[in-house]
Amino acid sequence: VRVAALTALARVGGGRAAELARAAWSRDTSYEVRGRALQTLALLDSAGRREVIARGLATPSYRDAIVNGALGAVVQANDTSFIPQVDSAVGNAIEPSFVLAILGSRGNARALDLLVTHLDDDRPMVRRWALIAIENALPPGLATTRLQSVRDRLAHADTKRAVTAALDRLSKQGGHDQ
């Protein structure tokens, strides 16, 4: 209920809504509520957005609820200044890969380059998450172009096979159009 209330506050807007979101971010005992409060506060308080996102990215919580709220705020604000922090979190969960993909799909070449680089990460899960994000969050044409450009240079045979399969799926979706 508190998460839904904070979502509604984001739609309502205004100074009082920002105050309530700030109070929930600072004092609520639920990580999920705090994560949503962070997103709402980042939307409503553009002057304080950078600080609240930075604090959220550095705040551990169960199931990364607060970090995920901060990642959502990065996407919501299209704040590419957080790309280094997002990239450093790629090994922890799938969400940072999706943030890089979304920022890349909006035209940020650095985010896209970093995401594609993770296809050669030593950690199999990071490679898998990067490919899932590329295939599902990028427009099919852009995903196809990027995957074709790296497929033959990939270091890990399992990733080469997975990229080939992804390219096959993308071609069936019309992935040759950008």
C-alpha positions in Angstrom: 0.0 0.0 0.0 2.8 2.4 0.8 4.6 1.6 -2.5 1.3 2.3 -4.3 0.9 5.6 -2.4 4.4 6.7 -3.4 3.7 5.8 -7.0 0.6 8.0 -6.8 2.5 10.8 -5.2 4.8 10.8 -8.2 1.8 11.4 -10.4 0.4 14.1 -8.1 3.6 16.0 -7.8 4.3 19.2 -5.9 6.2 20.2 -2.8 4.1 18.2 -0.4 4.4 15.1 -2.4 8.2 15.5 -2.5 8.2 16.0 1.3 6.3 12.8 1.9 8.6 10.9 -0.5 11.6 12.3 1.3 10.2 11.2 4.7 9.6 7.7 3.3 13.1 7.5 1.8 14.6 8.6 5.1 12.5 6.7 7.6 10.5 3.9 6.3 11.5 0.4 7.5 10.6 -1.3 4.2 13.4 -1.5 1.6 10.8 -1.8 -1.1 9.1 1.4 0.1 12.4 3.2 0.4 13.3 2.2 -3.2 10.0 3.5 -4.5 10.3 6.6 -2.4 13.8 7.2 -3.9 12.3 7.0 -7.4 9.5 9.4 -6.5 11.8 11.8 -4.8 14.2 11.8 -7.8 11.3 12.6 -10.1 9.9 15.4 -7.9 13.1 17.0 -6.7 15.3 17.6 -9.7 17.7 19.7 -7.6 18.3 16.9 -5.1 18.0 14.1 -7.7 21.8 13.4 -8.1 22.4 13.1 -4.4 19.5 10.8 -3.7 20.3 8.5 -6.7 24.0 8.3 -5.6 22.9 7.5 -2.0 20.5 4.8 -3.3 23.1 3.2 -5.5 25.4 2.9 -2.5 22.7 1.6 -0.1 22.6 -2.2 0.4 19.2 -3.7 0.9 17.4 -7.1 0.8 17.1 -8.1 -2.9 18.7 -4.8 -3.8 15.3 -3.0 -3.5 17.0 0.3 -2.9 19.6 0.0 -5.6 16.9 -1.1 -8.0 14.9 2.1 -7.1 18.0 4.1 -7.8 18.6 2.3 -11.1 14.9 3.1 -12.0 15.6 6.7 -11.2 18.7 6.7 -13.5 16.5 5.5 -16.3 13.6 7.8 -15.5 15.9 10.8 -15.5 18.0 9.5 -18.4 21.0 10.5 -16.2 24.0 9.2 -18.1 26.4 10.6 -15.5 25.8 7.4 -13.5 27.0 5.1 -16.2 30.2 4.2 -14.3 28.3 3.3 -11.1 25.8 1.3 -13.1 28.5 -0.5 -15.0 30.4 -1.4 -11.8 27.2 -3.1 -10.5 26.7 -5.3 -13.5 28.2 -8.3 -11.8 25.6 -8.1 -8.9 22.3 -8.6 -10.8 20.7 -8.4 -14.2 19.1 -4.9 -13.7 22.3 -2.9 -14.3 22.7 -4.6 -17.7 19.2 -3.5 -18.6 19.9 0.1 -17.5 22.9 0.2 -19.8 20.8 -1.2 -22.6 18.1 1.3 -22.1 20.5 4.2 -22.0 22.2 2.8 -25.1 18.9 2.5 -26.9 18.4 6.2 -26.2 21.6 7.0 -28.0 24.3 6.8 -25.3 27.2 5.0 -27.1 29.3 4.6 -24.0 26.5 2.7 -22.2 26.1 0.5 -25.3 29.8 -0.1 -25.6 30.1 -1.1 -22.0 27.2 -3.5 -22.3 28.6 -5.2 -25.3 32.0 -5.5 -23.6 30.3 -7.6 -20.9 29.7 -10.3 -23.5 33.4 -11.1 -22.9 33.3 -11.0 -19.1 34.9 -13.9 -17.3 31.7 -14.5 -15.4 29.2 -16.6 -17.3 26.2 -15.0 -15.6 27.4 -11.5 -16.5 27.7 -12.6 -20.2 24.2 -14.1 -20.0 22.7 -11.0 -18.5 24.4 -8.7 -21.0 23.0 -10.8 -23.9 19.5 -10.9 -22.4 19.5 -7.1 -22.0 20.8 -6.6 -25.6 18.2 -8.9 -27.0 15.3 -7.6 -25.0 15.9 -3.9 -24.4 17.5 -2.7 -27.6 15.6 -2.3 -30.8 16.1 -5.4 -32.9 18.1 -3.7 -35.6 20.5 -2.1 -33.1 20.8 -5.4 -31.2 21.5 -7.2 -34.5 24.1 -4.7 -35.6 25.9 -4.8 -32.3 25.9 -8.6 -31.9 27.1 -9.1 -35.5 30.0 -6.7 -34.9 31.3 -8.7 -32.0 30.2 -12.3 -32.6 33.4 -13.5 -34.2 35.7 -11.8 -31.7 34.1 -13.2 -28.6 36.4 -15.2 -26.3 33.9 -17.7 -24.9 32.5 -20.5 -27.1 29.2 -20.6 -25.0 28.7 -16.9 -25.6 29.4 -17.2 -29.3 26.7 -19.9 -29.6 24.3 -17.9 -27.5 24.9 -14.8 -29.6 24.4 -16.8 -32.8 21.1 -18.1 -31.4 20.1 -14.6 -30.4 20.9 -13.3 -33.9 18.7 -16.0 -35.3 15.8 -15.0 -33.1 16.3 -11.4 -33.9 16.3 -12.1 -37.7 12.8 -13.6 -37.2 11.7 -10.4 -35.5 13.0 -8.2 -38.4 16.3 -7.4 -36.6 17.9 -6.1 -39.8 15.9 -2.9 -39.7 17.2 -0.1 -37.5 
